[in-house]
Amino acid sequence: LPKMVNRRSVPRSRRVRLAGSTGTVNLTVLVIIIVLVMGGAFWWSHKEQTVNAIDETTLCPKDSGPVAMTVMLIDLTDPITLTQKLQLLTWFEKEISDAVRGTQFTMGIVSENSDEWGSTDPLCKPQYAGSASALTQNASLIEQKYRKRFLEPLQANIMRMVTSSSAKKSPIMESLQTLVSETPNFITFKGPKRLVIVSDLLQNSDALSFYKGEDWQSFRTSPDFQRVGSTLTNAEVVILQIPRPFEGVEDPETLEIFWTKYFDLQGAHLPIVKKLGDL
């Protein structure tokens, strides 16, 4: 059997060298750990900066652009009650809250004045407090920027648009097509698309007027039918319908049939209808 080595029998110089070797190994391991931790922290920080990088004008992600798109068309060519207005604002708040980060929002109005048609400047939903990292980010500062640069401008546009005045015409189709055409890349966008329309659905223009008793069949056989394109391919459609007296519309189903066929022709999904009643 090998002899047990008595520590006292080991020369002092050798014991010092052994202790020094152990200290060198420990220091080397510590340096490696520090380098790995610093490297990991740098990589994580760089990754976060890349993921959170946004266009300073649109607030959309720099690396991918918008991840989804929502366009809102507001038809208030006739006044609404205070109750309906409050409901409308609640629905809009939900649309914004439910939207995923990176969703692009644009808005437009239905107006008898074609100069007022079109799209607001696009704004993407940026990072907000709930999506901030508790370890590396200041959630309070992120929320402040979110409200000042995104939420407040969006709310200002909404408040401006829900202030309505009576109009002689309600060119819903025309206003809608101008809105989606002026929304950057909406027509060709391959990701999730959503259209929210606030309207009584009573189209009234030279192309079609429900007040004249016209319907899908009369529109289908008119020359204006050839002007309908395919600008809403795969878009979800939500209609916040404002109930109004159906002047010129003997059967309320006329509206449902018309808009169902219209959006189907446009390539959109079947509309989801929610009513903004006040009784």
Secondary structure, DSSP 8 states (H G I E B T S, - for coil): ------GGGS-HHHHHHHHHHHHHHHHHHHHHHHHHHHHHHHHHHHHHHHHH-B-TTT--BTTT--SEEEEEEE--SS---HHHHHHHHHHHHHHHHHS-TTEEEEEEE--SSGGG-S----EE----GGGS-TTTS-HHHHHHHHIIIIIHHHHHHHHHHT-----S-B-HHHHHHHHHHHSTTTTT--S-EEEEEEE----BSSS-BGGGT--HHHHHTSGGGGG-----TTEEEEEEE-----TT-SSTHHHHHHHHHHHHHTT----EEEE----
